[in-house]
Amino acid sequence: MHPEGARANVRVWFLTLLSALGLGVLVSSAAVADPPVGRVFSIKVGGEGDATRVVVESDVALKYHVFILAAGTHRVVIDLPRVRWSINGLTSESGSGKGSGVVAGYRYAQNTATTSRLVLDLAKPALVAREFVLAPKKKDERYRIVLDLDPATVEAFADAADGSNSGPQPVAQQVARKPLIVIDPGHGGKDPGASSKKGLREKDIVLDAAKALRDELLASKRYDVALTRSTDVFIELEDRVTKARNLGADLFIALHADAGSKSATSGASVYTLSPEGEKRVDGARKQNDWILDVEVDSTRPEVVNQILADLVQRETKNQSARFAQMLAVSIGEHGWPTLQNTHRKKGLYVLLSPDVPAALLEMGFITNENDTAAMTSETERKKLVLGVAHAIDQFFDSQTRMVAAR
């Protein structure tokens, strides 16, 4: 079994922490209705493709229990202590709302004399990939229960539903997954990128390459793979990074084709985040609400969480550099031309994720006829694809050795 990567290992550790903090079933034997312990102000459902986040905001910290029901429609259920439902300023005993992503809609009500229940009706089978609680940091903020849902097979959903009464899945089951590689074909839609003299467009070349790389990685059966786009659509830069984080990516690879003023310039290059780009990470985190796993423990002092967050970002930077170096060497060894000083640094937005190792590969120069011919030839492009796949193998194999040495 191959390791999941630093971010996933941290995720598993925090699942164990949440269990230790007592986020289990709430039991009461009261025969009469308990007074509400708090008020739920909003239920927010946001989807980026199939990755979906559900946020429940309340005025006090709420214990909760999540489980799955497969009878009839597919549902994820969140049981709470008795609360007042004041969704969007309207207080009522029950209500409903529209969903997004894998959530078709939601319903809420008082469930028993002592409990309240929120039901997420799913558009397709999905499982809770991550869950945590955030305490308010400012006076105008509220407590938040956050659930991240990812699509699942009917069989996996049924298996999880069958074991719903036994509580969360054991940690051993949580880590038994393949590393997830997210490939980001640059540009798309209204943004064609660079063009060759013959009118070939960067957005088409990189999409074809991304699909070829995806197929190669899936054929190895070592990885799960997702594309930020699989068709000719435009995606904002921040949405590309957010999608990778929401999916729980263990490695992010952006594919591009370079352009230069001199047609003789050719060869691939690999970029990781520059020191100037590192200064933009905190701003991007705040703007896009990118929450690090190490920040979800509200019982720790804020200064400790910040130190841990800094350590995560430093390790992500180191992992990105390790992968980039492996990638630069590997594609050259597989017969793909590279620029001198192949590994370079730049403050590119798609490299700003604070907790997902990332690299951007400029496959070659679209302004060079030989590079363009190679990038658009299935036979020649295979050299590049095999070089990238080999570098990914090296990257995760090296993590295996590091874990074994600890």
C-alpha positions in Angstrom: 0.0 0.0 0.0 1.3 3.4 -0.9 1.1 6.3 1.6 -1.5 9.0 1.0 0.8 12.1 1.4 1.3 14.5 4.2 -2.1 16.2 4.0 -4.0 12.9 4.1 -2.0 11.7 7.1 -2.8 14.8 9.0 -6.4 14.4 8.1 -6.5 10.9 9.6 -4.8 12.1 12.7 -7.5 14.7 13.2 -10.3 12.2 12.6 -8.8 10.3 15.6 -8.7 13.6 17.5 -12.3 14.4 16.8 -13.3 11.0 18.1 -11.3 11.5 21.3 -13.0 14.8 21.8 -16.3 13.0 22.2 -18.2 13.8 19.0 -20.4 10.7 19.4 -24.1 9.9 19.9 -26.0 12.1 22.3 -28.2 10.1 24.6 -30.8 11.4 27.0 -33.5 9.6 29.0 -35.6 12.7 29.7 -39.3 12.0 29.3 -40.2 15.6 28.5 -38.8 18.0 26.0 -35.5 19.5 26.9 -35.1 23.3 26.5 -33.0 24.2 23.4 -29.3 24.2 24.1 -28.6 26.6 21.3 -29.7 28.2 18.0 -28.8 27.2 14.4 -28.7 30.3 12.3 -27.7 28.9 8.9 -27.1 25.8 6.8 -24.8 26.4 3.9 -24.3 23.9 1.0 -21.6 24.7 -1.5 -20.5 22.4 -4.4 -17.5 22.6 -6.7 -18.3 19.8 -9.2 -19.1 16.8 -7.1 -17.1 17.9 -4.0 -19.5 19.4 -1.6 -19.2 21.2 1.7 -22.0 21.6 4.3 -21.6 24.2 7.0 -24.0 24.4 10.0 -23.6 27.7 12.0 -24.8 28.0 15.6 -24.4 30.3 18.6 -22.9 27.6 20.8 -20.7 24.5 20.3 -23.0 21.6 19.5 -22.3 17.9 19.9 -23.4 16.0 16.9 -23.6 12.5 15.3 -23.4 11.8 11.6 -24.7 8.6 10.0 -25.9 7.3 6.6 -29.3 5.9 5.6 -29.6 3.9 2.4 -33.2 2.8 2.6 -35.3 4.7 0.0 -33.3 7.8 -1.1 -29.7 8.2 -0.2 -29.3 10.4 2.9 -26.7 11.7 5.3 -28.2 12.5 8.7 -26.8 14.8 11.4 -28.4 14.5 14.8 -28.0 17.4 17.3 -29.2 18.2 20.8 -32.5 20.0 20.8 -31.9 23.4 19.1 -33.9 26.4 17.8 -33.9 26.5 14.1 -33.6 30.2 13.0 -32.5 29.7 9.4 -32.0 32.9 7.5 -33.7 34.8 10.3 -36.9 32.7 10.3 -37.5 30.7 13.5 -39.6 27.5 13.0 -39.9 23.9 14.2 -39.0 22.6 10.7 -38.1 23.6 7.2 -36.1 22.8 4.1 -33.6 24.3 1.6 -31.9 23.7 -1.7 -28.7 21.8 -2.1 -25.6 21.9 -4.3 -23.1 19.4 -5.6 -24.0 15.9 -4.3 -26.7 17.4 -2.0 -30.1 17.7 -3.7 -31.6 19.4 -0.7 -31.9 19.4 3.0 -34.6 19.2 5.7 -34.5 20.0 9.4 -36.9 19.5 12.3 -37.2 18.6 16.0 -36.7 14.8 16.0 -37.5 13.8 19.6 -38.2 15.5 22.9 -34.4 15.9 23.3 -32.9 15.9 19.8 -33.1 17.8 16.5 -32.2 16.4 13.1 -30.8 17.7 9.8 -31.2 15.4 6.8 -29.2 15.9 3.6 -31.0 14.3 0.7 -28.3 13.3 -1.8 -28.4 13.6 -5.6 -26.0 10.6 -5.8 -24.3 8.4 -3.3 -21.7 10.2 -1.2 -19.7 9.7 2.0 -18.4 12.2 4.6 -14.7 12.5 3.6 -13.9 15.0 6.4 -15.7 16.6 9.4 -14.6 19.2 12.0 -15.8 22.0 14.2 -14.6 25.6 14.1 -14.9 28.0 17.1 -15.5 31.7 16.4 -12.4 33.8 16.3 -14.2 37.2 16.2 -17.3 38.6 17.9 -19.4 38.5 14.7 -18.5 34.8 13.9 -20.4 31.7 15.0 -19.5 28.1 15.8 -19.4 25.9 12.6 -19.8 22.2 12.0 -18.2 21.5 8.7 -18.8 18.3 6.6 -17.0 17.6 3.3 -18.9 15.1 1.1 -17.3 13.2 -1.8 -19.1 10.9 -4.4 -19.1 7.2 -3.7 -20.2 4.0 -5.4 -23.5 2.5 -4.5 -21.7 -0.4 -3.0 -19.5 1.8 -0.8 -22.5 3.8 0.3 -24.4 0.7 1.2 -21.5 -0.7 3.2 -21.2 2.5 5.2 -24.9 2.6 5.8 -24.8 -1.0 7.1 -22.3 0.0 9.7 -23.8 3.3 10.6 -24.8 2.3 14.1 -21.2 1.4 15.0 -20.0 5.0 14.7 -17.2 6.4 12.5 -15.1 4.0 10.4 -11.9 2.7 12.0 -8.8 4.8 11.1 -7.4 1.7 9.3 -10.3 2.0 6.8 -9.8 5.7 6.4 -6.2 5.4 5.3 -6.8 2.4 3.0 -7.1 4.5 -0.1 -5.0 5.4 -3.1 -3.2 8.8 -3.4 -5.3 11.2 -5.3 -3.6 13.1 -8.1 -5.4 16.2 -9.4 -4.3 17.3 -12.9 -5.1 20.9 -13.9 -5.2 21.5 -17.7 -4.5 25.2 -18.0 -6.8 27.8 -19.6 -10.0 26.7 -21.3 -13.2 28.2 -22.6 -12.9 31.9 -23.3 -9.2 31.7 -22.3 -7.4 29.9 -25.2 -3.9 30.5 -23.8 -1.0 30.8 -26.2 -1.3 29.8 -29.9 1.1 28.3 -32.5 1.7 29.8 -36.0 -0.7 27.2 -37.4 -3.4 28.1 -35.0 -3.1 25.3 -32.5 -4.3 26.5 -29.0 -2.7 25.8 -25.7 -6.0 25.0 -24.0 -6.6 22.1 -26.4 -3.0 20.7 -26.3 -2.9 20.7 -22.5 -6.3 19.1 -22.2 -5.3 16.2 -24.5 -2.1 15.8 -22.4 -4.0 15.8 -19.1 -6.3 13.0 -20.3 -3.4 11.0 -21.6 -1.6 11.4 -18.2 -4.8 10.5 -16.3 -5.3 7.3 -18.4 -1.6 6.3 -17.7 -1.9 6.8 -14.0 -5.3 5.0 -13.7 -3.8 2.1 -15.7 -1.2 1.6 -13.0 -3.9 1.1 -10.4 -1.8 2.9 -7.9 -3.7 6.2 -7.9 -7.1 7.9 -8.1 -7.1 10.8 -10.6 -9.2 13.9 -11.1 -9.1 16.7 -13.6 -10.0 20.2 -12.8 -11.6 20.3 -16.2 -12.3 17.5 -18.7 -13.9 19.7 -21.4 -13.3 23.1 -23.0 -14.6 25.3 -20.1 -13.2 28.3 -18.3 -12.3 27.9 -14.6 -11.0 30.7 -12.3 -7.6 30.1 -10.9 -8.7 30.1 -7.3 -11.4 27.5 -8.2 -8.8 25.2 -9.6 -7.0 25.2 -6.3 -10.1 25.0 -4.2 -11.4 22.0 -6.1 -8.1 20.1 -5.5 -8.3 20.9 -1.8 -12.0 20.0 -1.5 -11.3 16.6 -3.2 -8.4 15.9 -0.7 -5.7 16.0 -3.3 -2.3 14.5 -2.4 -0.5 16.0 -5.4 -1.5 18.8 -7.8 0.0 19.1 -11.3 -0.9 22.0 -13.6 -0.1 21.5 -17.3 0.7 24.4 -19.7 2.5 25.1 -23.0 5.0 27.9 -22.9 5.5 30.7 -25.5 8.5 32.8 -26.4 9.6 35.6 -28.6 12.2 33.4 -30.3 10.9 30.4 -32.3 14.2 28.5 -31.6 13.5 28.4 -27.8 12.3 24.9 -26.9 12.1 22.5 -24.0 10.0 21.8 -20.9 10.3 23.4 -17.5 8.9 22.8 -14.0 7.7 25.6 -11.6 7.2 25.6 -7.9 6.2 28.6 -5.7 8.7 31.4 -5.4 9.5 33.3 -2.2 7.4 36.2 -3.5 4.5 33.8 -4.2 4.8 32.5 -0.6 3.8 35.9 0.6 0.5 35.6 -1.2 -0.5 32.3 0.5 -2.1 33.8 3.6 -4.1 36.3 1.6 -5.4 33.5 -0.7 -6.3 31.4 2.4 -8.4 34.1 3.8 -10.0 35.1 0.5 -11.0 31.5 -0.3 -11.6 30.2 3.2 -9.0 27.5 2.8 -9.0 25.8 6.3 -6.0 23.7 7.2 -6.6 20.5 9.1 -4.3 21.7 11.9 -6.6 24.7 12.5 -9.8 22.8 13.3 -9.0 22.1 17.0 -10.5 25.1 18.8 -9.3 23.8 22.1 -5.7 24.8 21.3 -4.4 28.4 21.8 -4.6 30.3 18.5 -0.8 30.9 18.6 -0.2 27.1 18.6 -2.6 26.6 15.7 -0.7 29.3 13.8 2.7 27.6 14.5 1.3 24.3 13.3 -0.2 25.9 10.2 3.3 27.4 9.4 4.9 24.0 9.8 2.3 22.5 7.4 3.0 25.2 4.8 6.8 24.6 5.1 6.4 20.9 4.7 4.2 21.4 1.6 6.8 23.7 0.1 9.5 21.1 0.7 7.4 18.3 -0.8 6.6 20.4 -3.8 10.3 21.1 -4.4 11.1 17.3 -4.0 8.5 16.4 -6.6 9.6 19.2 -9.0 13.2 18.0 -8.9 12.1 14.4 -9.6 9.8 15.5 -12.4 12.5 17.6 -14.1 15.0 14.7 -14.1 12.4 12.0 -15.0 11.0 13.7 -18.2 14.6 14.3 -19.4 15.5 10.7 -18.8 12.5 9.6 -20.8 13.7 11.4 -23.8 11.7 14.7 -23.5 13.6 17.9 -24.2 14.0 20.3 -21.2 15.2 23.8 -20.7 18.4 24.5 -18.9 17.8 25.0 -15.2 14.6 23.0 -15.6 13.3 23.6 -12.1 12.2 27.2 -11.7 10.2 29.3 -9.3 7.3 31.7 -9.8 4.4 33.2 -7.9 1.7 31.4 -9.8 -1.8 31.3 -8.3 -2.3 27.6 -8.9 0.7 26.9 -6.7 -0.7 28.8 -3.7 -2.3 25.8 -1.9 -0.9 25.8 1.7 -1.3 22.1 2.2 -1.2 20.3 -1.2 2.2 19.7 -2.9 2.0 21.3 -6.3 4.0 21.9 -9.4 3.3 23.5 -12.8 4.8 21.8 -15.9 5.4 23.9 -19.0 5.5 20.9 -21.4 7.3 22.8 -24.2 7.0 25.9 -26.4 4.0 26.2 -28.6 6.0 28.8 -30.5 8.5 26.1 -31.4 7.5 23.8 -34.3 9.3 20.8 -32.9 7.9 21.2 -29.4 4.4 21.7 -30.8 4.7 18.6 -33.0 5.8 16.5 -30.1 3.1 17.8 -27.8 0.4 17.0 -30.3 1.8 13.6 -31.4 0.3 10.8 -29.3 3.5 8.7 -29.9 5.9 11.5 -28.9 3.8 12.7 -26.1 4.0 9.3 -24.6 7.6 10.0 -23.6 6.4 13.0 -21.5 3.5 11.1 -20.0 5.7 8.2 -18.9 8.3 10.7 -17.5 5.6 12.4 -15.4 4.1 9.1 -14.2 7.6 7.8 -13.2 8.2 11.0 -11.2 4.9 10.5 -9.4 5.9 6.9 -8.6 9.2 8.1 -7.3 7.6 10.8 -5.1 5.2 8.4 -3.4 7.8 5.7 -3.1 10.1 8.2 -1.4 7.3 8.9 1.1 7.1 5.2 1.8 10.8 5.1 2.6 10.5 8.1 4.9 7.5 6.7 6.8 9.3 3.3 7.2 12.4 5.1 8.5 10.5 6.8 11.3 
